[in-house]
Amino acid sequence: MTDVKSDVQERYSIWLVVISAIFTTCLITANITAVKVVGVLGFIIPAGIIIFPISYIFGDVLTEVYGYRKARRVIWLGFLCNLLVVATIYVAQILPPAPIWDGQAAYERILGFTPRLLAASFAAYLIGEFTNSFVLAKLKVATGGKFLWVRTIGSTLVGEGLDSAVFISIAFIGVIPSSAVVSAILTQWVVKSAYEALATPLTYVVVNFLKQREGIDVFDNDTKFNPLLVTE
């Protein structure tokens, strides 16, 4: 397999588009469904945890197959798409409801966002996703492309840990007791990381399929890891 294809071929790869679409959809869906809190096996967690870890799985696939450069662009694309959804929901919320519609209170209760929660969500996403991609790319170079499970699980432990810590801290410090903040961070971290570990066989299948189908296996030996270098 070759390490590099032409820019035109990479740019219009149907599989890159599919992976990017799934990644972004998982992110947006998780943020919308996170408003519901569920109890599973004694854990109190947001319903968005059902699908949010999948965004990390596909984030791993992006970095493993296409490299950090492509993953960086998709991470920012996901951020912008989520921002668009939030803005649209907010504009719809402040528009005056029709006299025949009595669902305004329910709309605000379910889809309404507070500035603090939005800041927590956006900050956690960017820090967690970029860290996850960075760690996986570095581990791939360090391991010579071997031990994929070490890269996917290792990067998730770091990325999901930071994601959980940043979100819970910004959203709830000063609102709930410190012990509850720590407990919530650890619970989400453990559940999300376990999710990724259990999905490792599926990750292997997708990665191997894409590497063979695309004919690429990118190593970030000389990559600049600044998350702001979207056009690099």
C-alpha positions, 0 to 999 in steps of 0.5 A: 500500500502507498502512503500518499495518494493524489490530493484529488483522489483523497479529496473526493474519496466516497469513504472519507465522506461517509466516515465524516458524515457518520462522525458528525451525525453521531456528535449532533445526535449525542448533543440533542439526546443528552438532555435526557438523563437515564439510569443504567446498571446503577449509573446516572448518565446522559442518554447521549452516551448511547451514541457519543462514543461512536464519534470517538470510534470514527475519529480513531478510524479517521486518524488511523487511515487518513492521518491527523491532517484529514481528521483535523478538518473533520473535527472542525467540520463537526464543530461547525455543523454542531454550531449551526444546529445550536444556532438554528434551534435557538433562533426557532426558540425565540421566534414567536409561536403561532397561536395554535401551537402550545408546545413552546414550553416543551420545546424550551425544556427539551431543546433549550441550551444555557450558555454555560452548558454550550461552553462546556460542550464545545470546549470538551469536544474540541479538547477531547477530539483533538487530544484523541487524534493527536495521541493516536497519531503519535502512538501509530508512529511509535508502534510502527503501525502495530497494535491498533488496539493499543492506539484506539483504547489508549487515545480514548482513555486520554481523550474521553477522560479530558472530554468528561473532565472539561464538560462536567467541570465547566457545566457543574462546578459550583452547581453540585457538590465537588464529590458529585462532580468527581463521581460524574467525571469518573462515571462518564470516563469509565463508561465511554472508555469501556464502550470503545474497548468493547467496540475494538473488533468493529474498529479493526474491521472498518480500519482494515476495510478502508486501508485496503479499499483506499490503498492508504495507510498514513503515518504522521511523521512530519505532521504539524499538530497545531489544531488551527492549521486546517488548510495545512 
